[in-house]
Amino acid sequence: ALSQGPVTDGQRVVFSSNATGTFQLWHVGLDGSGLRRLTDDAAQATQPALCGGDVYFIRTTPGASRLARLNADGSVAEFSLPGFTAVRALRCLS
């Protein structure tokens, strides 16, 4: 399995792994406990970034890459970025 972009907010580590066949977001405590998958769909979830307590990531479906946020209820909100055909990396400035 491959992993991408481990990021931490001092309490948790969020990363993307293809351990289940497609890249999905995962969460684990700093001590290695509580491993769980955060996303579970056909889209690829890569390049996580933690910003203001929220998890942002790149959600890729055939032909499109979009900025997305993982909501507290587990749903995903996508954001349109007019003029961009692909998004490949995220970094929070705060």
C-alpha positions in Angstrom: 0.0 0.0 0.0 1.1 3.5 -0.7 0.5 6.5 1.6 0.5 10.2 0.9 0.6 13.5 2.9 0.6 12.6 6.5 -0.4 15.8 8.3 -1.1 16.5 12.0 -2.7 19.1 14.2 -1.0 17.8 17.4 -3.8 15.4 18.3 -4.3 13.3 15.2 -2.6 12.3 12.0 -4.5 12.3 8.7 -3.1 10.6 5.6 -4.2 9.1 2.3 -3.6 5.4 1.6 -4.6 3.0 -1.2 -4.7 0.0 1.2 -8.3 -0.7 0.2 -7.6 -0.3 -3.6 -8.3 3.4 -4.0 -6.8 6.3 -2.2 -8.9 7.2 0.8 -8.4 9.4 3.9 -7.4 7.8 7.2 -7.1 9.1 10.7 -5.0 7.8 13.6 -4.1 9.2 17.0 -0.6 10.4 17.6 0.1 7.3 19.7 -1.0 5.1 16.8 -4.4 4.2 18.3 -7.8 4.6 16.8 -7.0 3.9 13.1 -10.1 4.5 11.0 -11.0 5.4 7.4 -12.6 8.8 6.9 -13.7 8.5 3.3 -15.1 5.5 1.5 -16.2 6.0 -2.1 -15.1 5.4 -5.7 -13.3 8.8 -5.9 -9.7 9.1 -4.9 -9.0 11.2 -1.8 -5.5 12.5 -1.7 -3.2 15.3 -0.4 -4.9 16.0 2.9 -4.5 19.4 4.7 -5.7 20.3 8.2 -6.8 23.9 8.4 -8.8 25.4 11.3 -9.8 22.0 12.5 -11.2 21.0 9.1 -9.8 18.3 6.7 -9.4 19.5 3.2 -8.2 17.2 0.4 -8.2 16.7 -3.4 -11.1 14.5 -4.6 -10.4 13.0 -8.0 -12.9 11.3 -10.2 -12.4 10.3 -13.9 -11.6 13.6 -15.7 -11.8 15.9 -12.7 -9.9 17.0 -9.6 -11.7 19.1 -7.1 -11.0 20.8 -3.7 -13.1 19.1 -1.0 -13.7 19.4 2.7 -14.7 16.5 5.0 -17.6 17.6 7.1 -18.0 16.6 10.7 -20.9 14.2 9.8 -18.6 12.4 7.3 -20.2 14.0 4.2 -18.0 15.7 1.6 -18.4 19.2 0.3 -16.7 20.0 -3.1 -15.6 23.5 -4.1 -15.5 24.8 -7.7 -12.2 26.4 -8.7 -13.0 28.1 -12.1 -10.1 28.0 -14.5 -8.4 25.0 -12.9 -8.5 21.6 -14.6 -6.4 19.8 -11.9 -5.5 20.4 -8.3 -2.4 18.5 -7.1 -1.3 19.8 -3.7 -2.8 21.7 -0.7 -1.2 23.7 2.1 -2.9 25.6 4.8 -1.4 29.0 5.6 -2.7 29.3 9.1 
